[in-house]
Amino acid sequence: MTDPAATHVADTEHRGLIAVLPSAARPFALLARFDRPIGWWLLFWPGAWAIALSGRATERWDMLLWFLLGSIAMRGAGCVYNDIIDRDLDRQVARTAKRPLASGAVSVKAAWSWLVILSLIGLAVLLQLNLTAAIVALGSLALVAAYPFMKRITWWPQAWLGMVFSWAAPVAWAQMAVGDWVTLALLYVGSIVWVIGYDTIYACQDIEDDAMVGVRSSARAMGGRVRGGVTLLYVIAVACWAAAVWRVFPTPLALATLLPAALHLSWQVATLKPDDGANTLARFRSNRDAGLLLFLGLLVVGQAA
């Protein structure tokens, strides 16, 4: 077995954009995870999928940009809130001990102020939406607020995260005014299961530390069956997406557009090494590409339908 300590990957990175920021600004950028853009891509893709599958992506390309901005701001706000709640736990986990709140680089008061600023950016995006979409978007706040506590009360906090990180799909669907809510439900459930899968991969990095401090996760629940469990989750996700595509454009050729994304997910589980922190982090991050491949497939289907 690979030694987790030897493959441990720290949760803060001082490279890229972070490296050129003034020193006073860096802890706040790190607090919002601006050093790790994978988070906002994963939050963005479900909304982009819904816009693509609606068939209105070229007509409302501006919504893709608004949803991307909203994903960056609200993912940052969610990370700040999560770190405020989890700062004591983070100090006890090797991967998260250097986070700005856990390490003391940012005070709790300053973190709340930063949270408000990011939320105001999110509000600016909210004002671009129609009334139905805005109401649906506001419905996510309760899910976001409850998420940091899920790891303390359930072995499957990844399922709750799946609902949060997939919420852009119903918001975008309402904004596009499509009306076929069964198709949305299939897209949304597929996204939730996809999130459970990739976040289980991510949680493999923390299994030993989580066990020590009493934090639960799907990776701990699966134990030595992580690869099989993630495979099953990805199969269910692809099946849900295929059913959604079939409702929009019921031809085998339309289903073929899902093949690149399905093959990418197959590669993830085939090459996954749950005990290797660098491997699991790389496979987790590769879901940015999986999201892009699915978006392109749904874009073709939406425009052809």
C-alpha positions as a Markdown table, in Angstrom:
| # | Residue | x | y | z |
|---|---|---|---|---|
| 1 | Met | 0.0 | 0.0 | 0.0 |
| 2 | Thr | 1.2 | 3.5 | -0.8 |
| 3 | Asp | 2.0 | 5.6 | 2.3 |
| 4 | Pro | -0.7 | 8.4 | 2.4 |
| 5 | Ala | 1.8 | 10.7 | 4.0 |
| 6 | Ala | 4.2 | 10.3 | 1.2 |
| 7 | Thr | 1.5 | 11.1 | -1.5 |
| 8 | His | -0.3 | 13.8 | 0.5 |
| 9 | Val | -1.2 | 16.8 | -1.5 |
| 10 | Ala | -1.6 | 20.1 | 0.4 |
| 11 | Asp | -4.9 | 22.0 | 0.0 |
| 12 | Thr | -3.4 | 25.4 | -0.7 |
| 13 | Glu | -1.3 | 26.4 | -3.6 |
| 14 | His | 0.7 | 29.6 | -4.1 |
| 15 | Arg | 1.1 | 29.5 | -7.8 |
| 16 | Gly | -0.4 | 31.0 | -10.9 |
| 17 | Leu | -2.7 | 34.0 | -10.2 |
| 18 | Ile | -2.1 | 33.6 | -6.4 |
| 19 | Ala | 1.7 | 34.2 | -6.8 |
| 20 | Val | 1.2 | 37.6 | -8.4 |
| 21 | Leu | -1.3 | 39.0 | -5.9 |
| 22 | Pro | -0.3 | 41.3 | -3.2 |
| 23 | Ser | 0.7 | 39.4 | 0.0 |
| 24 | Ala | -2.3 | 40.8 | 1.9 |
| 25 | Ala | -4.8 | 39.5 | -0.7 |
| 26 | Arg | -3.4 | 36.0 | -1.0 |
| 27 | Pro | -5.0 | 34.5 | 2.1 |
| 28 | Phe | -8.4 | 35.7 | 0.9 |
| 29 | Ala | -7.9 | 34.3 | -2.6 |
| 30 | Leu | -6.9 | 31.0 | -1.0 |
| 31 | Leu | -9.9 | 31.1 | 1.3 |
| 32 | Ala | -12.1 | 31.3 | -1.8 |
| 33 | Arg | -10.1 | 28.6 | -3.5 |
| 34 | Phe | -9.1 | 30.8 | -6.4 |
| 35 | Asp | -5.9 | 28.8 | -6.5 |
| 36 | Arg | -8.1 | 25.7 | -7.4 |
| 37 | Pro | -10.4 | 26.6 | -10.3 |
| 38 | Ile | -11.6 | 23.0 | -10.6 |
| 39 | Gly | -14.3 | 23.8 | -8.0 |
| 40 | Trp | -16.0 | 26.5 | -10.1 |
| 41 | Trp | -15.8 | 24.4 | -13.2 |
| 42 | Leu | -17.5 | 21.5 | -11.5 |
| 43 | Leu | -20.2 | 23.9 | -10.2 |
| 44 | Phe | -20.6 | 25.5 | -13.6 |
| 45 | Trp | -21.0 | 22.4 | -15.8 |
| 46 | Pro | -24.5 | 21.2 | -14.7 |
| 47 | Gly | -25.9 | 24.7 | -15.6 |
| 48 | Ala | -24.1 | 24.7 | -18.9 |
| 49 | Trp | -25.4 | 21.2 | -19.6 |
| 50 | Ala | -29.0 | 22.4 | -19.0 |
| 51 | Ile | -28.5 | 25.4 | -21.3 |
| 52 | Ala | -27.0 | 23.2 | -24.0 |
| 53 | Leu | -29.7 | 20.6 | -23.8 |
| 54 | Ser | -32.4 | 23.3 | -23.9 |
| 55 | Gly | -31.3 | 24.1 | -27.5 |
| 56 | Arg | -30.9 | 27.7 | -26.7 |
| 57 | Ala | -27.2 | 27.9 | -26.0 |
| 58 | Thr | -26.3 | 29.9 | -29.1 |
| 59 | Glu | -29.2 | 32.2 | -28.6 |
| 60 | Arg | -28.5 | 32.8 | -24.9 |
| 61 | Trp | -24.7 | 32.5 | -24.9 |
| 62 | Asp | -24.6 | 35.4 | -22.5 |
| 63 | Met | -26.2 | 33.1 | -19.9 |
| 64 | Leu | -23.2 | 30.8 | -20.1 |
| 65 | Leu | -21.0 | 33.7 | -19.1 |
| 66 | Trp | -23.3 | 34.8 | -16.2 |
| 67 | Phe | -23.4 | 31.2 | -14.9 |
| 68 | Leu | -19.7 | 31.0 | -15.0 |
| 69 | Leu | -19.3 | 34.2 | -13.0 |
| 70 | Gly | -21.9 | 33.0 | -10.6 |
| 71 | Ser | -20.1 | 29.7 | -10.2 |
| 72 | Ile | -16.8 | 31.5 | -9.4 |
| 73 | Ala | -18.4 | 33.8 | -6.8 |
| 74 | Met | -20.7 | 31.3 | -5.1 |
| 75 | Arg | -18.2 | 28.5 | -5.1 |
| 76 | Gly | -15.9 | 31.0 | -3.4 |
| 77 | Ala | -18.6 | 32.0 | -0.9 |
| 78 | Gly | -19.4 | 28.4 | -0.2 |
| 79 | Cys | -15.7 | 27.6 | 0.5 |
| 80 | Val | -15.5 | 30.6 | 2.9 |
| 81 | Tyr | -18.6 | 29.5 | 4.7 |
| 82 | Asn | -17.4 | 25.9 | 4.9 |
| 83 | Asp | -14.1 | 26.9 | 6.3 |
| 84 | Ile | -15.7 | 29.1 | 8.9 |
| 85 | Ile | -17.7 | 26.2 | 10.1 |
| 86 | Asp | -14.9 | 23.6 | 9.8 |
| 87 | Arg | -11.9 | 25.6 | 11.0 |
| 88 | Asp | -11.4 | 23.5 | 14.1 |
| 89 | Leu | -11.7 | 20.2 | 12.1 |
| 90 | Asp | -9.4 | 21.6 | 9.4 |
| 91 | Arg | -6.6 | 22.1 | 12.0 |
| 92 | Gln | -6.6 | 18.4 | 12.7 |
| 93 | Val | -6.4 | 17.2 | 9.0 |
| 94 | Ala | -3.0 | 17.3 | 7.3 |
| 95 | Arg | -4.4 | 18.4 | 3.9 |
| 96 | Thr | -6.4 | 21.3 | 5.3 |
| 97 | Ala | -4.3 | 22.5 | 8.3 |
| 98 | Lys | -2.8 | 25.3 | 6.2 |
| 99 | Arg | -6.1 | 26.8 | 5.1 |
| 100 | Pro | -6.2 | 30.5 | 6.0 |
| 101 | Leu | -8.8 | 30.2 | 8.8 |
| 102 | Ala | -7.3 | 27.0 | 10.2 |
| 103 | Ser | -3.8 | 28.5 | 10.2 |
| 104 | Gly | -4.9 | 31.9 | 11.5 |
| 105 | Ala | -3.9 | 33.8 | 8.4 |
| 106 | Val | -7.4 | 35.2 | 8.2 |
| 107 | Ser | -9.7 | 36.1 | 11.1 |
| 108 | Val | -13.2 | 34.9 | 11.4 |
| 109 | Lys | -14.5 | 38.5 | 11.2 |
| 110 | Ala | -12.6 | 39.1 | 8.0 |
| 111 | Ala | -13.8 | 35.9 | 6.6 |
| 112 | Trp | -17.4 | 36.9 | 7.1 |
| 113 | Ser | -16.8 | 40.2 | 5.4 |
| 114 | Trp | -15.2 | 38.4 | 2.4 |
| 115 | Leu | -18.2 | 36.1 | 2.3 |
| 116 | Val | -20.6 | 39.1 | 2.1 |
| 117 | Ile | -18.5 | 40.6 | -0.8 |
| 118 | Leu | -18.6 | 37.3 | -2.8 |
| 119 | Ser | -22.4 | 36.9 | -2.1 |
| 120 | Leu | -23.0 | 40.4 | -3.5 |
| 121 | Ile | -21.3 | 39.3 | -6.8 |
| 122 | Gly | -23.7 | 36.3 | -6.7 |
| 123 | Leu | -26.6 | 38.7 | -6.2 |
| 124 | Ala | -25.6 | 40.6 | -9.3 |
| 125 | Val | -25.8 | 37.4 | -11.3 |
| 126 | Leu | -29.1 | 36.5 | -9.7 |
| 127 | Leu | -30.6 | 39.8 | -10.9 |
| 128 | Gln | -29.9 | 38.7 | -14.5 |
| 129 | Leu | -32.4 | 35.7 | -14.1 |
| 130 | Asn | -36.1 | 35.6 | -14.7 |
| 131 | Leu | -38.3 | 35.3 | -11.6 |
| 132 | Thr | -38.7 | 31.5 | -11.7 |
| 133 | Ala | -35.0 | 30.9 | -12.1 |
| 134 | Ala | -34.2 | 33.4 | -9.3 |
| 135 | Ile | -36.5 | 31.6 | -6.9 |
| 136 | Val | -35.0 | 28.3 | -7.8 |
| 137 | Ala | -31.5 | 29.7 | -7.3 |
| 138 | Leu | -32.4 | 31.0 | -3.8 |
| 139 | Gly | -33.6 | 27.5 | -2.9 |
| 140 | Ser | -30.0 | 26.4 | -2.9 |
| 141 | Leu | -29.1 | 28.5 | 0.1 |
| 142 | Ala | -30.6 | 26.0 | 2.6 |
| 143 | Leu | -28.6 | 23.2 | 1.0 |
| 144 | Val | -25.4 | 25.2 | 1.1 |
| 145 | Ala | -25.9 | 26.2 | 4.7 |
| 146 | Ala | -26.5 | 22.6 | 5.8 |
| 147 | Tyr | -23.6 | 21.0 | 3.9 |
| 148 | Pro | -20.7 | 21.5 | 6.3 |
| 149 | Phe | -22.7 | 19.6 | 9.0 |
| 150 | Met | -23.5 | 16.6 | 6.8 |
| 151 | Lys | -20.1 | 15.0 | 7.3 |
| 152 | Arg | -20.9 | 14.8 | 11.0 |
| 153 | Ile | -24.2 | 13.1 | 10.7 |
| 154 | Thr | -24.1 | 10.9 | 7.6 |
| 155 | Trp | -21.7 | 8.6 | 5.8 |
| 156 | Trp | -22.8 | 10.1 | 2.5 |
| 157 | Pro | -22.1 | 13.9 | 2.7 |
| 158 | Gln | -21.1 | 13.5 | -1.0 |
| 159 | Ala | -24.8 | 13.0 | -1.8 |
| 160 | Trp | -25.7 | 16.3 | -0.2 |
| 161 | Leu | -22.8 | 17.9 | -2.0 |
| 162 | Gly | -24.2 | 16.4 | -5.2 |
| 163 | Met | -27.5 | 18.3 | -4.7 |
| 164 | Val | -25.6 | 21.5 | -4.1 |
| 165 | Phe | -23.1 | 21.3 | -7.0 |
| 166 | Ser | -25.8 | 20.2 | -9.4 |
| 167 | Trp | -28.2 | 23.0 | -8.5 |
| 168 | Ala | -27.2 | 25.2 | -11.5 |
| 169 | Ala | -29.0 | 22.7 | -13.7 |
| 170 | Pro | -32.6 | 23.4 | -12.5 |
| 171 | Val | -31.7 | 27.2 | -12.3 |
| 172 | Ala | -30.6 | 27.2 | -15.9 |
| 173 | Trp | -33.5 | 25.0 | -17.1 |
| 174 | Ala | -35.9 | 27.5 | -15.5 |
| 175 | Gln | -34.1 | 30.4 | -17.1 |
| 176 | Met | -34.4 | 28.7 | -20.5 |
| 177 | Ala | -38.1 | 28.2 | -19.9 |
| 178 | Val | -38.1 | 24.7 | -21.5 |
| 179 | Gly | -40.9 | 23.2 | -19.4 |
| 180 | Asp | -39.9 | 19.5 | -19.7 |
| 181 | Trp | -39.2 | 18.8 | -16.0 |
| 182 | Val | -38.8 | 15.1 | -16.5 |
| 183 | Thr | -35.8 | 15.7 | -18.7 |
| 184 | Leu | -34.4 | 18.1 | -16.2 |
| 185 | Ala | -34.9 | 15.5 | -13.4 |
| 186 | Leu | -32.9 | 13.0 | -15.3 |
| 187 | Leu | -30.1 | 15.5 | -16.0 |
| 188 | Tyr | -30.1 | 16.6 | -12.4 |
| 189 | Val | -30.0 | 13.1 | -10.9 |
| 190 | Gly | -27.3 | 12.1 | -13.3 |
| 191 | Ser | -25.3 | 15.1 | -12.1 |
| 192 | Ile | -25.8 | 14.3 | -8.4 |
| 193 | Val | -24.5 | 10.8 | -8.9 |
| 194 | Trp | -21.6 | 12.1 | -10.9 |
| 195 | Val | -20.7 | 14.4 | -8.1 |
| 196 | Ile | -20.9 | 11.6 | -5.5 |
| 197 | Gly | -18.5 | 9.6 | -7.7 |
| 198 | Tyr | -15.9 | 12.3 | -8.2 |
| 199 | Asp | -16.0 | 13.5 | -4.6 |
| 200 | Thr | -15.6 | 10.0 | -3.4 |
| 201 | Ile | -12.4 | 9.9 | -5.4 |
| 202 | Tyr | -11.4 | 13.2 | -3.8 |
| 203 | Ala | -12.3 | 12.0 | -0.3 |
| 204 | Cys | -9.8 | 9.1 | -0.6 |
| 205 | Gln | -7.1 | 11.6 | 0.2 |
| 206 | Asp | -8.5 | 12.1 | 3.7 |
| 207 | Ile | -9.6 | 8.6 | 4.8 |
| 208 | Glu | -7.1 | 8.2 | 7.6 |
| 209 | Asp | -7.4 | 11.8 | 8.9 |
| 210 | Asp | -11.2 | 11.6 | 8.7 |
| 211 | Ala | -11.2 | 8.4 | 10.7 |
| 212 | Met | -9.0 | 10.0 | 13.4 |
| 213 | Val | -11.3 | 13.1 | 13.8 |
| 214 | Gly | -14.6 | 11.3 | 13.3 |
| 215 | Val | -15.5 | 12.8 | 9.9 |
| 216 | Arg | -17.6 | 10.5 | 7.7 |
| 217 | Ser | -17.4 | 10.2 | 3.9 |
| 218 | Ser | -18.5 | 7.9 | 1.1 |
| 219 | Ala | -14.8 | 6.9 | 0.6 |
| 220 | Arg | -14.7 | 5.6 | 4.2 |
| 221 | Ala | -18.1 | 3.9 | 3.8 |
| 222 | Met | -16.9 | 2.1 | 0.6 |
| 223 | Gly | -13.6 | 1.1 | 2.2 |
| 224 | Gly | -11.8 | -1.3 | -0.2 |
| 225 | Arg | -14.6 | -1.1 | -2.8 |
| 226 | Val | -14.0 | 2.5 | -3.9 |
| 227 | Arg | -13.2 | 1.6 | -7.5 |
| 228 | Gly | -16.3 | -0.6 | -7.9 |
| 229 | Gly | -18.5 | 1.9 | -6.1 |
| 230 | Val | -17.4 | 4.8 | -8.3 |
| 231 | Thr | -17.8 | 2.7 | -11.4 |
| 232 | Leu | -21.4 | 2.0 | -10.4 |
| 233 | Leu | -22.1 | 5.6 | -9.7 |
| 234 | Tyr | -20.6 | 6.7 | -13.1 |
| 235 | Val | -22.7 | 4.0 | -14.9 |
| 236 | Ile | -25.9 | 5.4 | -13.3 |
| 237 | Ala | -24.9 | 8.9 | -14.2 |
| 238 | Val | -24.4 | 8.1 | -17.8 |
| 239 | Ala | -27.6 | 6.1 | -17.9 |
| 240 | Cys | -29.5 | 9.1 | -16.5 |
| 241 | Trp | -27.9 | 11.5 | -19.1 |
| 242 | Ala | -28.7 | 9.0 | -21.9 |
| 243 | Ala | -32.4 | 9.0 | -20.8 |
| 244 | Ala | -32.4 | 12.8 | -20.8 |
| 245 | Val | -30.9 | 12.9 | -24.3 |
| 246 | Trp | -33.3 | 10.3 | -25.6 |
| 247 | Arg | -36.3 | 12.5 | -24.5 |
| 248 | Val | -34.9 | 15.5 | -26.4 |
| 249 | Phe | -33.8 | 13.6 | -29.5 |
| 250 | Pro | -34.7 | 9.9 | -29.6 |
| 251 | Thr | -32.1 | 8.5 | -32.0 |
| 252 | Pro | -29.1 | 6.3 | -31.4 |
| 253 | Leu | -26.9 | 8.9 | -33.0 |
| 254 | Ala | -27.8 | 11.4 | -30.3 |
| 255 | Leu | -26.7 | 8.9 | -27.6 |
| 256 | Ala | -23.4 | 8.5 | -29.4 |
| 257 | Thr | -22.6 | 12.1 | -28.4 |
| 258 | Leu | -22.2 | 10.9 | -24.8 |
| 259 | Leu | -19.5 | 8.4 | -25.8 |
| 260 | Pro | -16.5 | 10.7 | -25.2 |
| 261 | Ala | -17.6 | 11.6 | -21.7 |
| 262 | Ala | -18.4 | 8.0 | -20.9 |
| 263 | Leu | -15.0 | 6.9 | -22.1 |
| 264 | His | -13.3 | 9.6 | -20.0 |
| 265 | Leu | -15.2 | 8.4 | -16.9 |
| 266 | Ser | -14.2 | 4.8 | -17.7 |
| 267 | Trp | -10.5 | 5.9 | -17.9 |
| 268 | Gln | -10.8 | 7.5 | -14.5 |
| 269 | Val | -11.9 | 4.4 | -12.7 |
| 270 | Ala | -9.6 | 2.1 | -14.7 |
| 271 | Thr | -6.5 | 4.1 | -13.7 |
| 272 | Leu | -7.7 | 5.0 | -10.2 |
| 273 | Lys | -5.3 | 4.3 | -7.3 |
| 274 | Pro | -7.3 | 5.0 | -4.1 |
| 275 | Asp | -4.3 | 4.9 | -1.9 |
| 276 | Asp | -2.2 | 7.4 | -4.0 |
| 277 | Gly | -3.1 | 11.0 | -3.1 |
| 278 | Ala | -1.5 | 12.4 | -6.3 |
| 279 | Asn | -3.5 | 9.9 | -8.4 |
| 280 | Thr | -6.8 | 10.6 | -6.8 |
| 281 | Leu | -6.4 | 14.3 | -7.0 |
| 282 | Ala | -5.5 | 14.1 | -10.7 |
| 283 | Arg | -8.5 | 11.9 | -11.4 |
| 284 | Phe | -10.8 | 14.2 | -9.4 |
| 285 | Arg | -9.5 | 17.3 | -11.3 |
| 286 | Ser | -10.0 | 15.5 | -14.7 |
| 287 | Asn | -13.7 | 15.8 | -14.2 |
| 288 | Arg | -13.4 | 19.4 | -15.6 |
| 289 | Asp | -12.7 | 17.6 | -18.9 |
| 290 | Ala | -15.5 | 15.1 | -18.4 |
| 291 | Gly | -17.9 | 18.1 | -17.9 |
| 292 | Leu | -16.6 | 19.8 | -21.0 |
| 293 | Leu | -17.0 | 16.6 | -23.1 |
| 294 | Leu | -20.6 | 16.2 | -21.9 |
| 295 | Phe | -21.4 | 19.8 | -22.6 |
| 296 | Leu | -20.2 | 19.5 | -26.2 |
| 297 | Gly | -22.3 | 16.4 | -26.6 |
| 298 | Leu | -25.4 | 18.0 | -25.2 |
| 299 | Leu | -24.8 | 21.1 | -27.3 |
| 300 | Val | -24.9 | 19.0 | -30.4 |
| 301 | Val | -28.1 | 17.3 | -29.3 |
| 302 | Gly | -29.7 | 20.5 | -28.3 |
| 303 | Gln | -29.0 | 22.3 | -31.5 |
| 304 | Ala | -30.0 | 19.3 | -33.6 |
| 305 | Ala | -33.3 | 18.6 | -31.9 |
